[in-house]
Amino acid sequence: MEILAILTMLIILCSIYLLWKLYSLQRTTNCYLIDYVCFKPPPDRIVNRKSAGEIIERNRTLGLSEFKFLLKVIINSGMGVETYAPRNILEGREASPTFDDALQEMDEFIDTTVNDLFKKTNISPRDVDLLVINISGFSPAPSLASRIARRYKMREDVKSYNVSGMGCSASLISIDLVRNTFKSGKKTIALAISSESLSPNWYAGKDKSMMLSNILFRTGGSAMLLTNDPAMRAQAKMRLKCLIRTHTGANDNAYNCAMQKEDDAGFVGMHLGKNLPKAAVHAFAENFERLIPKVLPYRELALYIYRTIKQKVVKPPGKGNLAMTQIDFRTGIDHFCIHTGGPAVIDAVRRGLRLSEYDTEPSSMALHRWGNTSSTSLWYVLGYMEAKKRLKKGDRVLMVTFGTGFKCNSCIWEVNKDLADAGAWEESINNYPPQTEVNPYMEMYGWVTDETDETFNREARAEELRKLY
């Protein structure tokens, strides 16, 4: 009887221990966003109308056809006149960048943003267990992750990862890497850094599919502190609910639609092909088919299942996934952070998800104020929502990104408390949305629409631009 009692007690104790371990593991596999900081470059890096004209005029290979193309891109870019560019581009050295130019661009962003984040959260660099940085277009040795660990004197056992070549979707890939590391169960603080290197990646040729990146991309960056420690939940701004990654690179058209390549004249740049919209739509649909069951309430999910079955029975020709286009995503999502790839990207997502202008306003305003800042654009959109005091406790925020490969990544955050930090938007948030819709570049480039090959005088037009500003 004593042996039976002892065995029973051992079984009970083991069961209690296993339940406690399971409970502890569940608590420490959450991913909390403690805080984040978006980079605001200094005023001397602003791309205004004058500097934009000077940069375009410097490219001596451009003719009337290229000027007209750039005019159309600029007018339809959705960007204002307060975006930012690297110093070497503003100084006229874009065609011959140095290695130090790229390092200086990264150092200025990292020093400002990471310092502000540690100060804001009162967390020491020595407390960081995991470091992840994603910069697609610049990968020096030692890595940028090692450069940061050295600069901030991080511990010798810090786990560091340097993510490169992942394009505009890289920020959520870094968050996914952090989330997967948290699943180990050990209490961890992670520093995730996201930006893009523009200094060494200027395209000096005249291939229109590769000139787009010169116009569309702007300087930006963000740093985030995350943890799985439940003791820091009260301090955290948001909790990650789910994250879905989709990669359609097995399809040749999807793989080739956005890639770095060399043109016929030997200039290297980022090619954005005509298949890009189609690849984005396909990746977006694939991603959201997996996201839907995780975000929709039961009633909306039941309607989606019913419509899907009905569509498969009826099979209307050439209509795509009609069931998805009928979903009201606002029943499960309160706010939408859409990658600021351009007005066409934002409008396509708005139509696909049946959103209102109010829903996409943060993305459009982030594009206008900061431009397409690549992988970090989501955090400027989130910053706009917070500065406008839209984010309330319990709200759910959707982030959607697109990137080379071709990839579509999405995630859902749950807001832990009412948020109202203006951050990088502090000095400009009261000016948004703008009161006027006048395009700031029309005055500079309006003449292009009236020019012909016979009347176009490059030197005369360059002189007019110089006198205008």
matplotlib code that plots the C-alpha trace (Angstrom):
import matplotlib.pyplot as plt

x = [0.0, 2.9, 4.4, 1.1, 0.7, 4.2, 3.6, 0.3, 2.0, 4.8, 2.2, 0.3, 3.6, 4.7, 1.3, 1.4, 5.0, 4.0, 1.0, 3.1, 5.7, 3.0, 1.4, 4.8, 5.7, 2.4, 2.9, 6.5, 5.7, 3.7, 5.3, 4.9, 5.9, 7.4, 7.9, 9.2, 10.9, 10.8, 13.7, 13.3, 16.4, 17.7, 16.3, 19.4, 18.4, 14.9, 14.1, 12.1, 11.1, 14.4, 16.6, 14.3, 14.7, 18.5, 18.8, 16.9, 18.6, 22.0, 21.4, 22.8, 21.5, 17.8, 15.9, 12.4, 10.9, 12.6, 11.6, 7.9, 8.1, 9.6, 7.0, 4.2, 5.9, 6.4, 2.9, 1.4, 3.8, 1.6, 4.7, 5.0, 8.0, 9.4, 10.7, 14.4, 17.3, 20.9, 23.6, 25.6, 22.5, 21.8, 25.4, 25.5, 27.5, 24.8, 26.5, 29.8, 28.9, 31.6, 31.5, 31.7, 28.6, 26.6, 28.1, 27.4, 23.8, 23.3, 25.2, 23.2, 19.9, 21.1, 22.6, 19.5, 16.8, 18.3, 19.5, 16.1, 14.5, 16.7, 16.1, 12.4, 12.0, 14.6, 16.1, 19.8, 21.6, 23.1, 19.5, 19.1, 19.2, 18.4, 19.4, 17.8, 18.5, 17.1, 18.8, 18.2, 20.7, 23.8, 25.6, 29.1, 31.5, 31.6, 27.8, 25.7, 24.4, 28.0, 28.5, 25.5, 26.6, 30.0, 28.7, 26.3, 28.6, 26.0, 26.6, 28.9, 25.9, 23.6, 22.1, 22.4, 20.9, 21.6, 18.7, 19.5, 17.9, 14.3, 12.9, 10.0, 8.5, 11.6, 10.4, 7.7, 10.3, 12.4, 9.4, 8.7, 12.3, 11.9, 8.6, 10.0, 13.0, 10.5, 9.0, 12.0, 10.3, 13.2, 12.4, 14.0, 14.3, 14.8, 15.9, 14.6, 15.9, 14.5, 15.7, 17.0, 20.3, 19.8, 23.3, 25.0, 21.9, 21.3, 20.5, 22.4, 20.9, 17.8, 15.8, 12.4, 11.6, 14.7, 14.4, 11.3, 13.2, 15.2, 11.9, 9.8, 12.2, 13.1, 15.2, 13.6, 14.0, 12.7, 13.8, 11.5, 12.0, 10.0, 9.8, 8.0, 8.3, 4.8, 6.1, 6.6, 3.1, 1.8, 4.7, 4.1, 2.1, 0.8, 0.8, 1.3, -1.8, -0.6, 1.8, 1.4, 4.2, 3.6, 6.3, 5.4, 8.9, 8.4, 6.5, 8.9, 6.8, 6.5, 10.3, 11.4, 8.9, 11.1, 14.8, 18.2, 19.8, 22.2, 20.8, 22.2, 24.6, 26.0, 24.2, 22.9, 19.5, 16.2, 13.9, 10.2, 8.4, 4.9, 4.0, 4.5, 0.8, -0.4, 2.3, 1.2, -2.5, -1.7, 0.6, -2.0, -4.8, -2.7, -1.8, -5.3, -6.8, -4.6, -5.2, -9.0, -9.7, -7.5, -9.1, -12.8, -15.6, -17.5, -20.5, -18.4, -16.3, -19.4, -20.6, -17.2, -17.3, -20.8, -19.9, -16.8, -18.8, -21.5, -18.9, -17.3, -20.7, -21.8, -18.2, -18.8, -16.1, -13.2, -14.5, -11.7, -12.4, -15.7, -16.1, -13.1, -14.2, -17.5, -15.8, -16.2, -12.7, -13.7, -15.7, -12.4, -9.9, -10.0, -7.0, -5.1, -1.3, -0.7, 2.7, 3.3, 4.4, 2.5, -1.1, -1.8, -0.8, -2.9, -5.9, -5.7, -5.7, -8.5, -10.7, -9.7, -10.7, -13.6, -12.1, -13.0, -10.8, -10.6, -9.1, -6.4, -5.7, -2.8, -1.0, -1.7, -0.5, 2.7, 3.4, 2.9, 5.1, 7.9, 7.6, 8.1, 10.6, 10.6, 10.3, 10.0, 7.0, 4.5, 5.9, 5.4, 1.8, 1.4, 3.0, 0.3, -2.5, -0.9, -0.3, -3.9, -5.0, -6.8, -5.4, -7.4, -7.1, -8.3, -8.2, -6.7, -4.2, -3.5, -0.1, 0.4, 3.7, 4.8, 8.4, 10.7, 10.7, 7.7, 6.4, 3.3, 3.5, 0.8, 0.3, -2.3, -1.4, -3.7, -3.4, -2.7, -3.6, -4.7, -1.8, -1.1, 2.7, 3.3, 6.9, 8.4, 5.0, 5.1, 6.0, 3.8, 0.8, -1.5, -0.8, -2.4, -4.5, -3.4, -6.0, -5.1, -4.8, -2.5, 0.3, 3.6, 5.6, 3.2, 4.7, 8.2, 7.4, 4.2, 6.0, 7.0, 3.5, 3.7, 7.2, 8.0, 11.4, 11.8, 11.1, 12.8, 16.0, 17.6, 20.0, 17.3, 14.9, 17.7, 18.3, 14.6, 14.6, 17.6, 15.9, 12.6, 14.3]
y = [0.0, 2.3, 1.7, 2.4, 5.6, 6.7, 5.9, 7.8, 10.8, 10.7, 10.6, 13.5, 15.5, 14.7, 15.8, 19.0, 19.7, 19.0, 21.2, 24.0, 23.6, 23.7, 26.8, 28.5, 27.6, 29.0, 32.2, 32.7, 31.9, 35.2, 37.9, 41.4, 44.7, 46.7, 49.8, 51.1, 54.2, 55.4, 57.3, 61.0, 62.1, 65.6, 68.5, 68.7, 65.3, 66.5, 65.9, 69.0, 70.1, 71.9, 68.9, 66.5, 68.5, 68.8, 65.0, 64.3, 67.0, 65.6, 62.3, 63.3, 60.2, 61.2, 62.5, 63.8, 60.3, 59.7, 63.1, 62.4, 59.0, 60.4, 63.2, 60.6, 58.6, 61.6, 63.0, 59.6, 58.6, 60.0, 61.6, 65.1, 67.4, 66.4, 62.9, 62.1, 60.7, 59.7, 62.4, 61.2, 61.5, 65.0, 66.0, 64.8, 61.6, 59.1, 57.6, 56.9, 55.9, 54.8, 52.1, 54.8, 56.4, 53.2, 52.9, 56.5, 56.1, 53.1, 54.6, 57.7, 55.8, 53.2, 55.8, 57.9, 55.3, 52.6, 55.2, 56.7, 53.3, 52.3, 55.7, 55.5, 52.0, 52.3, 49.0, 48.5, 47.1, 44.5, 43.2, 42.3, 38.5, 38.5, 40.9, 40.9, 43.4, 43.4, 45.6, 44.2, 46.1, 46.3, 43.4, 44.3, 42.1, 42.1, 42.2, 45.2, 43.0, 42.7, 46.4, 47.1, 44.5, 46.2, 49.7, 49.0, 46.6, 43.8, 40.6, 37.9, 35.4, 37.7, 35.8, 38.0, 37.6, 39.7, 39.4, 40.6, 40.5, 40.0, 43.3, 45.3, 42.4, 41.9, 43.6, 40.9, 38.2, 39.6, 39.6, 36.0, 35.1, 36.7, 34.9, 31.5, 32.1, 33.0, 29.5, 28.1, 29.2, 31.1, 34.7, 36.8, 40.5, 41.0, 44.1, 44.1, 46.8, 47.4, 49.8, 49.9, 51.1, 53.5, 55.0, 52.3, 51.3, 54.2, 53.2, 55.5, 54.0, 54.8, 51.6, 52.7, 49.5, 50.2, 54.0, 53.5, 52.6, 55.9, 57.8, 55.6, 54.7, 57.1, 57.0, 55.5, 53.0, 51.7, 49.8, 47.6, 46.0, 42.8, 40.2, 37.0, 37.8, 38.0, 40.3, 43.0, 42.6, 45.8, 47.8, 46.4, 48.3, 45.3, 41.5, 39.5, 37.3, 35.6, 35.9, 34.4, 34.3, 33.4, 32.9, 32.3, 32.2, 28.8, 30.7, 32.1, 35.2, 35.9, 35.4, 37.6, 40.5, 42.4, 41.7, 43.3, 43.0, 44.6, 46.5, 46.4, 49.2, 47.5, 49.6, 47.6, 48.5, 47.1, 45.9, 46.2, 44.3, 44.4, 41.1, 42.7, 43.6, 40.1, 38.5, 40.7, 39.9, 36.1, 36.2, 38.4, 35.9, 33.0, 34.7, 35.8, 32.3, 31.2, 34.4, 34.4, 31.5, 33.3, 36.7, 36.4, 36.0, 32.7, 34.3, 35.9, 32.7, 30.6, 33.0, 32.7, 28.9, 28.9, 31.2, 29.2, 26.0, 27.7, 29.1, 25.7, 24.2, 27.0, 27.7, 31.1, 31.4, 33.8, 35.3, 34.4, 33.9, 35.7, 34.5, 36.4, 39.7, 39.5, 39.3, 42.2, 42.1, 45.0, 42.5, 41.0, 43.8, 47.4, 49.0, 48.3, 48.9, 48.5, 48.7, 52.1, 50.8, 53.5, 54.7, 51.7, 49.2, 50.9, 51.3, 47.6, 46.4, 48.8, 47.4, 43.8, 44.1, 46.5, 49.2, 52.8, 55.9, 56.2, 52.7, 53.4, 57.0, 56.1, 54.3, 57.1, 59.8, 57.8, 57.5, 61.3, 62.2, 59.6, 58.0, 54.3, 53.4, 49.7, 47.2, 49.8, 51.6, 49.6, 51.2, 54.8, 53.8, 52.4, 55.6, 57.7, 55.7, 56.2, 59.9, 60.3, 58.4, 55.8, 52.8, 51.7, 48.8, 45.5, 46.8, 44.5, 45.8, 44.1, 44.6, 43.6, 43.7, 42.7, 42.0, 40.5, 36.8, 37.2, 37.4, 38.6, 38.6, 39.6, 39.7, 40.7, 42.7, 43.2, 46.6, 46.2, 49.8, 53.1, 54.5, 58.2, 58.6, 60.9, 59.7, 60.7, 62.3, 64.8, 67.9, 67.1, 65.2, 68.3, 68.9, 65.6, 64.9, 67.8, 70.5, 70.8, 68.2, 70.3, 68.2, 69.8, 68.7, 69.9, 73.5, 72.1, 69.5, 70.7, 71.9, 68.3, 67.5, 70.2, 69.5, 67.5, 66.0, 69.1, 71.7, 70.1, 72.0, 70.3, 73.1, 75.7, 73.7, 73.1, 76.8, 77.5, 75.1, 76.8, 80.2, 78.9, 77.8]
z = [0.0, 0.8, -2.6, -4.3, -2.3, -3.3, -7.0, -6.9, -5.3, -7.9, -10.7, -9.2, -8.8, -12.3, -13.7, -11.7, -13.0, -16.6, -16.4, -14.9, -17.7, -20.3, -18.7, -18.4, -22.0, -23.2, -21.4, -22.7, -26.4, -26.7, -28.7, -27.3, -29.0, -26.1, -28.3, -31.6, -33.0, -36.6, -38.1, -38.9, -40.9, -40.4, -42.5, -44.8, -46.3, -47.5, -51.1, -52.1, -55.5, -56.1, -55.2, -57.0, -60.2, -59.8, -59.4, -62.5, -64.6, -63.7, -65.6, -69.0, -70.6, -70.3, -73.3, -73.7, -73.5, -70.2, -68.8, -69.7, -68.1, -64.9, -64.8, -65.0, -62.2, -59.9, -60.4, -59.6, -56.9, -54.1, -52.4, -51.0, -50.8, -47.4, -48.1, -47.5, -49.5, -48.7, -48.6, -51.6, -53.8, -52.6, -53.1, -56.7, -56.2, -56.8, -59.9, -58.0, -54.4, -52.0, -49.4, -46.7, -48.1, -47.4, -43.9, -43.1, -44.2, -41.9, -39.0, -39.0, -39.0, -36.4, -34.0, -33.9, -33.9, -31.6, -29.1, -28.9, -28.5, -25.6, -23.9, -24.5, -23.0, -20.3, -21.5, -21.6, -24.7, -22.3, -21.7, -25.3, -25.9, -29.7, -32.4, -35.9, -38.6, -42.2, -44.9, -48.4, -50.5, -48.3, -46.6, -45.5, -43.5, -40.6, -40.7, -39.7, -36.8, -35.6, -36.0, -33.8, -31.2, -31.0, -30.9, -28.0, -26.1, -26.1, -24.3, -25.8, -25.8, -27.8, -30.8, -33.9, -37.4, -40.5, -43.1, -46.6, -50.1, -48.8, -50.2, -48.9, -47.0, -44.8, -41.6, -41.0, -41.8, -39.0, -36.7, -37.7, -36.8, -33.4, -32.8, -33.7, -31.3, -28.5, -28.9, -27.0, -23.8, -22.5, -21.4, -24.2, -25.2, -28.9, -30.9, -34.5, -36.9, -40.3, -43.1, -46.6, -48.1, -51.0, -51.2, -53.2, -55.2, -57.6, -61.1, -63.6, -66.9, -68.9, -68.8, -67.7, -65.8, -63.7, -63.3, -61.2, -58.1, -58.2, -58.0, -55.7, -52.8, -49.9, -46.8, -43.6, -40.9, -37.6, -34.5, -32.4, -29.0, -28.5, -25.7, -24.6, -20.9, -19.4, -16.7, -19.4, -20.8, -19.1, -20.6, -24.1, -26.7, -28.7, -28.8, -31.9, -32.7, -35.9, -38.8, -42.3, -44.9, -48.6, -51.1, -54.8, -56.1, -57.7, -60.4, -63.0, -63.7, -59.9, -59.4, -62.3, -61.9, -59.3, -59.3, -59.3, -62.7, -65.2, -68.2, -71.7, -71.0, -67.9, -65.3, -62.3, -60.9, -59.6, -62.4, -61.8, -64.6, -66.1, -64.3, -60.9, -60.3, -61.3, -59.1, -56.2, -56.6, -56.7, -53.6, -51.8, -52.5, -51.4, -48.1, -47.2, -47.8, -44.9, -42.8, -43.0, -40.5, -38.0, -38.0, -39.0, -36.4, -36.7, -38.5, -41.2, -41.5, -41.9, -44.7, -46.4, -46.3, -47.7, -50.5, -51.3, -51.6, -53.6, -56.0, -56.5, -57.3, -59.7, -61.1, -62.8, -65.5, -65.1, -61.9, -59.5, -55.8, -55.4, -51.9, -50.7, -52.4, -50.4, -47.0, -44.6, -43.0, -40.7, -38.6, -37.5, -38.0, -36.8, -38.5, -41.7, -42.2, -45.9, -47.5, -49.0, -52.4, -54.2, -54.7, -57.0, -54.3, -51.6, -53.9, -55.0, -51.4, -50.5, -53.4, -52.6, -48.9, -49.5, -47.3, -46.9, -47.6, -43.8, -43.5, -46.0, -45.0, -42.7, -45.6, -48.1, -45.6, -44.7, -48.4, -48.9, -45.9, -46.0, -49.4, -50.0, -47.2, -48.3, -45.4, -42.7, -44.3, -42.0, -38.9, -40.3, -41.0, -37.5, -36.2, -38.0, -36.4, -33.0, -33.5, -34.6, -31.4, -33.3, -31.5, -28.5, -26.1, -27.7, -31.3, -33.9, -36.4, -39.8, -41.4, -45.1, -47.0, -50.5, -51.6, -54.2, -54.6, -54.9, -51.3, -49.4, -45.6, -43.1, -39.4, -36.8, -33.7, -30.7, -28.9, -25.2, -24.2, -25.6, -27.6, -28.4, -29.0, -32.0, -32.5, -35.8, -36.8, -33.9, -35.9, -39.0, -37.8, -37.6, -41.3, -42.3, -44.2, -46.4, -47.0, -50.7, -53.4, -55.6, -56.9, -55.8, -58.8, -61.5, -61.6, -62.1, -64.8, -66.4, -69.5, -70.4, -71.7, -74.3, -75.6, -78.7, -79.9, -82.1, -79.5, -76.5, -75.5, -72.5, -71.6, -71.8, -69.6, -67.0, -66.9, -66.3, -63.4, -61.8, -62.1, -60.8, -57.5]

ax = plt.figure().add_subplot(projection="3d")
ax.plot(x, y, z, "-o")
ax.set_aspect("equal")
plt.show()
